[in-house]
Amino acid sequence: MGAAWSVYQVAKELGIEEALGKDFEGKLALWQVMARVIGQGSRLSAVRLAQIHAAGDVLDMKRGFDENNLYDNLSWLSENQAKIERKLFELRRGGNKPKLFCMT
C-alpha cells in the first residue's frame, strides 16, 4: 500500500486525479497511470498489482475491476483525452485568467 499511497498523493498534488475525475472511469484511469509508475506490465498485471497494493482502498473504489474494465477504460481515455488535457492545463496554469505582474 505504501507505493500506491505515495503515487496517489503525487497524482493529487499534480491535479491528475481532478483532471480524470472521481467517478469509476476516472479512478480506473488513475489506477492505470499509477500502475505504470509502480511497475510495468500488462492490464492483467495491473489488476494483480491493484490487489497487492490495495488500490480499491487507496482510491476509494466502490467495486472491483478486471483487465477487461481496464481495456474498456483505454477507450474512455481516448474519447476524453482533449478534455483531460485541457483540465490539466487549466489546473497547472491557473485557468484562463490573465496574470499581471509589476516589473517596477
Residue, then its C-alpha position, 0 to 999 in steps of 0.5 A: m500500500g505504501a507505493a500506491w499511497s505515495v503515487y496517489q498523493v503525487a497524482k493529487e498534488l499534480g491535479i491528475e486525479e481532478a483532471l480524470g475525475k472521481d467517478f469509476e472511469g476516472k479512478l480506473a484511469l488513475w489506477q492505470v497511470m499509477a500502475r505504470v509508475i509502480g511497475q510495468g506490465s500488462r492490464l492483467s498485471a495491473v489488476r494483480l498489482a491493484q490487489i497487492h497494493a490495495a488500490g480499491d482502498v487507496l482510491d476509494m473504489k466502490r467495486g472491483f475491476d478486471e483487465n477487461n474494465l481496464y481495456d474498456n477504460l483505454s477507450w474512455l481515455s481516448e474519447n476524453q483525452a482533449k478534455i483531460e488535457r485541457k483540465l490539466f492545463e487549466l489546473r497547472r496554469g491557473g485557468n484562463k485568467p490573465k496574470l499581471f505582474c509589476m516589473t517596477 
